Amino acid sequence: MVLSPSATTYASALVVASPNGGMTIVEKILARAAGLPCVAPGDIVDVMVDTAVLIDTNFYPAAWRDILQVADPDRVVIIFDHRAPAADLRSAHAHRVGRAFAERFGIRRVHDIGRDMGISHTVVAEQRYARPGSLLVCDDSHTCAAGAFNCAARGVGEPDMIYSVATGRSWFEVTGTVRYDMVGTLASGVTSKDLFLWIADRFGAHTNLNVEFGGSGLAQISLEARRTLSTMAAELSADFAIFEPDELVLAFFSAGTESTSASSAIPDSLAPVWPDADARYISRITLDLNEVEPLVARPDAIIGNVVNVAAVAGETVHQAFIGSCANGGIEDLAIAARILRGRRVANGVRLIVTPSSQAVYREALRAGYVETLMEAGAVVTNATCGACFGGHMGVLAAGETCITASTRNFRGRMGDPAARIYMASPATVAASAVAGRIADPRDFLRGSR
């Protein structure tokens, strides 16, 4: 696949062809994990895994196999998130199996129902499990979220997870990398979800490729916004998605956590990784953040299916959802509360808001966002993957239309296959919930604070 900007794009691309060049960030991390001096696209590498994250779905009967050994309990994390608290008998049984497994092998980093619960990728971020320069695996496809912290993180299959927990190792094919250099600043009412949709629209799928982010504009992108971008790279079919480390990342790891879990299992040392000056890229593209505007992915697909919000404005919606590992953070709830303050959710619309962790929920409570959202008519749920994957707490019926700030808009993703799912930023979702139809968030933000 060749990536090149369309005639109407605001980015410029530069193909870097240096057969004897240095390594990208992902290549350097994989080389370190494999104990090799260097790696290159096409290599198959056997690597040591720094952190293996098990989630509740790993413990379902169809996936679980009795693991007879754990290579290192301090490298394993268990997080219940997809159906949490348990939504049915199957998930209740899975949680029980997971608790017993943790007790059997002395796994201390367990995030059960309670104070430190949340969607796995958010918990991984909050607890500083995704260390710069480290390698992390989980069987959820959005594991690449941890790339925001300069961590090479990848979703792998369930058998691979069992192998990683039991042996401490995994394997990958090294693939080529596309580099995005950001410049400028996102405008008011425009978020990193819009930036993702902008990239998807202009450059399409990144199958069998890694994505690397950097550039002067990175300083204008918060850690939370970076997590949205790295999370959504899964929807580009990218292998790894990773950011250059900067002062913001390093300062984050110098701060403590709210956790009462065994955070002492995390190594103190940091090993941030930058690309070599002569790193070899499949393509190197400059993104002008000033040119991004609110965008929407129409139902059933993202690639080749993104339009300006004006193109679908006026489409009636029955449900609006703000949440998931991609957009359930405090900044997402803040912009939604800003739009909803003093307004009401339209009749006939269900606005469901799911903070991505208990820590986010507590912060939103302290800031008054939860009260604002509920006064407007939203339902604020506990932290869970729930509605995002059509598991519980917001399943769609046939014929309904939803606008979502979650990770996917595939047919049947959030419920009945006959439901229609539009994907947009949390700002656009909040504006649409008030209007009762898809609406431009900038119309609701003018003059607000």
C-alpha positions in Angstrom: 0.0 0.0 0.0 1.2 3.5 -0.9 0.1 6.3 1.3 -0.3 9.6 -0.5 -2.4 12.7 0.2 -5.4 13.4 -2.1 -5.7 16.5 -4.1 -7.7 18.2 -1.4 -5.7 17.2 1.6 -4.0 19.7 3.9 -1.0 17.5 4.6 2.1 16.9 2.6 3.9 13.5 2.3 7.6 12.7 2.0 8.7 9.2 1.2 11.9 8.4 3.0 13.9 5.7 1.2 17.1 4.9 3.1 17.8 1.2 2.9 20.7 1.6 5.4 19.0 4.0 7.7 18.4 3.7 11.5 15.4 2.4 13.4 12.0 3.8 14.2 10.6 3.8 17.8 8.8 0.5 17.4 11.8 -1.2 15.8 14.1 -0.1 18.6 11.7 -1.4 21.3 11.3 -4.7 19.6 15.0 -5.0 19.1 15.6 -4.4 22.8 12.9 -6.9 23.8 14.4 -9.5 21.4 17.9 -8.9 22.7 19.1 -7.9 19.2 21.2 -4.9 18.1 18.8 -4.0 15.4 15.7 -5.2 13.5 14.1 -4.3 10.1 10.8 -4.8 8.4 10.3 -8.4 7.5 12.1 -9.8 10.5 10.3 -12.2 12.8 11.3 -11.6 16.4 10.9 -13.6 19.6 10.5 -11.0 22.4 10.3 -10.7 26.1 7.0 -9.2 27.2 7.2 -6.5 29.9 3.5 -6.5 30.8 0.7 -8.9 30.0 -2.8 -7.6 30.6 -5.7 -10.2 31.1 -9.3 -8.9 30.9 -12.5 -10.6 31.9 -13.2 -12.0 28.5 -10.0 -14.1 28.8 -11.7 -16.0 31.6 -14.8 -17.1 29.6 -15.0 -20.9 29.1 -14.5 -20.6 25.3 -11.2 -18.7 25.8 -9.8 -19.9 29.1 -7.3 -22.7 29.5 -6.0 -23.7 32.9 -2.5 -22.1 33.0 -0.1 -24.3 34.9 2.6 -21.8 35.4 3.1 -18.0 35.3 6.5 -16.8 34.2 6.4 -13.7 36.5 3.3 -12.7 38.4 4.6 -9.1 38.7 4.4 -8.7 34.9 0.8 -9.7 34.8 -2.2 -7.4 35.3 -5.9 -8.5 35.5 -8.7 -6.0 34.8 -12.4 -6.7 34.6 -13.9 -4.3 32.2 -16.1 -5.6 29.4 -19.1 -6.7 31.5 -18.3 -5.1 34.8 -20.0 -5.4 37.2 -21.0 -8.8 35.9 -23.9 -8.4 33.5 -25.0 -12.1 33.3 -24.1 -15.5 34.7 -21.4 -16.1 32.1 -19.5 -12.9 33.1 -20.1 -13.6 36.8 -18.4 -17.0 36.3 -15.5 -15.5 34.3 -14.9 -13.0 37.1 -14.8 -15.8 39.7 -12.3 -17.8 37.5 -10.1 -14.7 37.2 -10.1 -14.0 40.9 -9.1 -17.6 41.7 -6.3 -17.5 39.1 -4.9 -14.3 40.6 -5.0 -15.8 44.1 -3.4 -19.1 42.9 -0.3 -17.4 41.4 0.0 -14.4 43.7 -0.9 -11.8 41.0 -1.1 -8.5 42.9 -2.1 -6.1 40.2 -5.8 -7.0 40.0 -8.5 -4.4 39.2 -11.8 -6.0 40.3 -15.1 -4.2 40.8 -14.5 -1.2 43.0 -12.2 1.8 43.5 -9.6 1.1 40.8 -11.9 -0.5 38.2 -12.2 0.8 34.7 -11.7 0.0 31.0 -8.4 -1.8 30.8 -6.6 0.7 28.5 -7.5 3.6 30.8 -6.5 1.7 33.9 -3.2 0.7 32.2 -2.6 4.5 31.7 -3.7 5.6 35.1 -1.6 3.0 36.9 1.5 3.7 34.8 1.7 0.1 33.6 2.5 1.3 30.1 6.1 2.4 30.6 8.0 4.3 28.0 10.2 1.9 26.0 8.4 -1.2 27.2 6.4 -3.9 25.4 2.8 -4.6 26.5 0.3 -7.2 25.2 -3.4 -7.7 25.8 -6.0 -9.6 23.7 -8.2 -6.5 23.2 -7.7 -4.9 19.8 -7.4 -1.4 21.3 -4.4 -2.2 23.3 -2.4 0.1 21.1 -3.9 2.9 23.3 -0.8 2.6 25.5 1.3 3.9 22.6 0.5 7.4 23.8 3.1 6.7 26.5 5.9 5.7 24.2 5.0 2.0 24.9 4.9 -0.6 22.2 1.5 -2.1 22.9 -0.3 -4.7 20.8 -3.6 -6.6 20.9 -2.9 -10.4 20.4 -5.0 -13.5 20.2 -6.2 -15.4 23.3 -3.7 -18.3 22.7 -0.9 -15.8 22.5 -2.0 -14.2 25.8 -1.9 -17.6 27.5 1.6 -18.1 26.0 2.8 -14.7 27.2 1.5 -15.2 30.7 3.0 -18.7 31.0 6.4 -18.0 29.3 6.8 -14.2 29.5 7.4 -14.1 25.8 5.7 -13.4 22.4 6.6 -13.0 18.8 6.0 -10.4 16.1 6.8 -9.7 12.5 8.5 -6.3 12.2 6.5 -4.1 9.8 7.2 -0.7 8.2 6.2 2.5 9.8 4.3 5.6 8.7 5.4 8.8 10.5 3.0 11.7 11.2 4.5 15.0 12.2 1.9 17.3 13.7 2.1 21.1 13.4 -0.3 23.8 14.5 -3.2 23.6 17.0 -6.7 22.1 16.9 -9.4 24.8 16.8 -12.1 25.2 19.5 -14.7 22.5 19.2 -12.3 20.2 17.3 -10.9 17.2 19.1 -8.4 14.4 18.6 -11.3 12.2 17.5 -11.8 14.6 14.6 -8.1 14.4 13.9 -8.3 10.6 13.8 -11.2 10.7 11.3 -9.2 13.2 9.3 -6.3 10.8 9.0 -8.6 7.9 8.2 -10.3 9.9 5.5 -7.1 11.1 3.8 -4.8 8.2 4.2 -7.0 5.2 4.6 -6.1 1.8 6.0 -2.6 1.2 7.5 -2.7 -2.6 7.3 0.6 -4.3 8.2 2.1 -0.9 9.1 3.0 0.9 12.3 2.1 4.5 13.1 4.5 6.9 14.7 3.4 10.4 15.9 5.6 13.4 16.7 6.3 16.9 15.5 6.1 20.4 17.0 2.3 20.2 17.3 2.6 17.3 19.7 3.1 19.8 22.6 -0.5 21.0 21.9 -2.0 17.5 22.2 -2.8 16.3 25.8 -2.0 12.8 27.0 -5.6 12.0 26.9 -6.0 13.2 23.3 -2.9 11.2 22.4 -4.6 8.1 23.9 -7.6 8.7 21.7 -5.4 8.8 18.6 -3.3 5.7 19.5 -6.5 3.8 20.5 -8.2 4.6 17.2 -5.2 3.5 15.3 -6.7 0.0 15.6 -9.4 1.2 13.3 -6.7 2.0 10.7 -5.7 -1.7 11.0 -2.2 -0.6 12.2 0.0 -3.0 14.1 1.6 -0.7 16.6 0.8 3.0 17.2 3.3 5.0 19.2 4.2 8.6 20.2 7.5 10.2 20.7 8.2 10.8 24.4 8.3 14.4 25.6 8.3 16.4 28.8 4.5 15.8 29.2 5.0 12.0 29.2 8.0 12.0 31.5 6.3 14.4 34.0 3.3 12.0 34.0 5.5 9.1 35.2 7.1 11.2 37.9 3.6 11.7 39.5 1.9 9.3 41.8 -1.4 7.4 41.3 -4.6 7.2 43.3 -4.2 3.4 43.3 -4.5 1.2 46.3 -3.3 -1.8 44.2 0.2 -3.1 44.1 1.8 -0.4 42.0 5.1 -1.3 43.6 5.4 -4.0 41.0 6.1 -1.4 38.4 9.9 -0.8 37.8 11.2 2.6 38.8 13.4 3.1 35.7 12.2 4.7 32.5 13.7 4.0 29.1 12.0 6.4 26.7 12.8 5.8 23.0 13.1 8.2 20.2 13.6 7.3 16.5 17.0 7.5 15.0 17.7 10.6 12.9 17.9 8.4 9.8 15.0 6.1 10.7 13.5 4.4 7.7 9.8 5.2 7.1 7.3 4.0 4.5 6.0 7.5 4.4 6.5 10.7 6.4 3.5 13.0 6.5 3.0 16.5 8.0 -0.4 17.1 9.5 -1.5 20.7 9.9 -3.8 20.6 13.0 -5.2 24.1 12.1 -7.1 22.6 9.1 -9.0 19.9 11.0 -12.8 20.4 11.5 -15.6 18.4 13.0 -16.1 15.2 11.1 -18.5 12.2 11.2 -18.1 8.6 10.0 -21.3 7.4 8.5 -22.8 4.0 9.5 -21.0 0.7 9.0 -17.5 1.7 8.2 -14.8 4.4 8.9 -12.3 4.1 6.0 -13.8 5.8 2.9 -16.9 6.8 4.8 -16.0 10.1 6.6 -17.7 13.4 5.9 -17.9 16.9 7.3 -20.5 17.2 10.0 -22.5 19.5 7.7 -23.0 16.6 5.3 -25.0 14.6 7.8 -26.4 17.5 10.0 -30.1 17.0 10.6 -30.0 13.2 10.7 -32.4 12.2 13.6 -30.8 10.2 16.5 -32.4 8.1 19.1 -29.3 7.4 21.2 -26.1 9.4 21.9 -23.1 7.7 23.6 -20.0 9.2 25.1 -17.6 6.7 26.5 -15.2 3.8 25.7 -11.4 3.6 26.0 -11.2 6.2 23.2 -13.5 8.9 24.5 -14.5 8.3 28.1 -11.9 10.5 29.7 -12.2 13.7 31.8 -11.6 16.0 28.8 -14.4 14.3 26.9 -16.8 14.6 29.8 -15.7 18.3 30.3 -16.5 19.3 26.7 -19.8 17.4 26.9 -20.7 19.2 30.1 -19.8 22.6 28.6 -22.2 22.0 25.7 -25.0 20.6 27.9 -24.7 23.2 30.7 -28.1 25.0 30.9 -29.6 22.9 28.1 -31.6 19.7 28.0 -31.3 16.5 26.0 -33.9 16.5 23.3 -37.1 14.5 23.8 -36.8 11.0 22.3 -33.0 10.9 22.7 -31.1 8.7 25.2 -27.8 10.2 26.2 -25.6 7.6 27.9 -22.2 8.7 29.3 -19.7 6.2 30.6 -16.6 7.4 32.3 -13.7 5.2 31.3 -12.6 4.5 34.9 -13.6 5.1 38.5 -10.8 7.7 38.8 -12.3 9.6 35.8 -15.8 9.3 37.5 -14.4 10.7 40.8 -12.7 13.6 39.0 -15.9 14.4 37.0 -17.9 14.4 40.2 -15.4 16.9 41.8 -15.6 19.1 38.8 -19.4 19.1 38.7 -19.6 17.5 35.3 -21.7 14.6 36.4 -24.3 16.9 37.9 -24.4 19.0 34.8 -24.8 16.0 32.6 -27.5 14.4 34.7 -29.4 17.7 35.0 -29.4 17.9 31.2 -31.0 14.4 31.1 -28.0 12.1 30.6 -27.6 8.7 32.3 -24.0 8.4 33.7 -23.0 4.8 34.2 -20.1 3.1 35.9 -16.9 2.5 34.1 -17.2 -0.4 31.6 -16.9 -1.3 28.0 -20.7 -2.0 28.1 -22.4 0.0 25.4 -19.4 0.3 23.1 -19.5 -3.3 22.1 -23.2 -3.9 22.6 -22.7 -5.9 25.7 -24.9 -4.0 28.2 -26.0 -0.6 29.4 -27.0 0.9 26.1 -27.8 -1.8 23.5 -29.5 -0.6 20.3 -32.8 -2.0 18.9 -33.6 -2.5 15.2 -34.3 0.7 13.3 -32.6 3.0 15.9 -29.9 5.5 15.1 -27.0 6.2 17.4 -24.3 8.8 17.3 -21.3 7.5 19.3 -17.9 8.8 20.5 -16.7 5.2 21.0 -14.4 3.0 19.0 -16.5 1.4 16.2 -19.5 2.0 14.1 -19.7 -1.4 12.4 -23.1 -3.0 11.6 -24.3 -4.8 14.7 -21.5 -3.4 16.9 -23.8 -1.8 19.5 -26.8 -4.1 19.2 -29.2 -5.0 16.5 -27.6 -5.2 13.0 -30.5 -3.1 11.7 -29.4 -0.2 13.9 -27.4 2.7 12.4 -24.3 4.0 14.1 -22.6 7.3 13.3 -19.2 8.0 14.8 -18.1 11.5 15.9 -16.3 13.4 18.7 -17.8 13.7 22.2 -18.5 17.4 21.4 -20.5 16.5 18.3 -22.3 13.7 20.2 -23.3 16.1 23.0 -24.5 18.7 20.5 -26.5 16.1 18.7 -28.1 14.9 21.9 -29.3 18.5 22.6 -30.5 19.0 19.0 -32.1 15.6 18.6 -30.3 15.3 15.3 -26.6 15.4 14.2 -25.3 18.9 14.8 -22.1 20.9 14.7 -20.7 21.4 18.2 -19.2 24.8 17.3 -22.8 26.2 17.2 -23.2 25.2 20.9 -19.8 26.3 22.1 -19.8 29.9 20.9 -20.0 32.1 24.0 -19.9 29.2 26.5 -17.2 28.6 29.1 
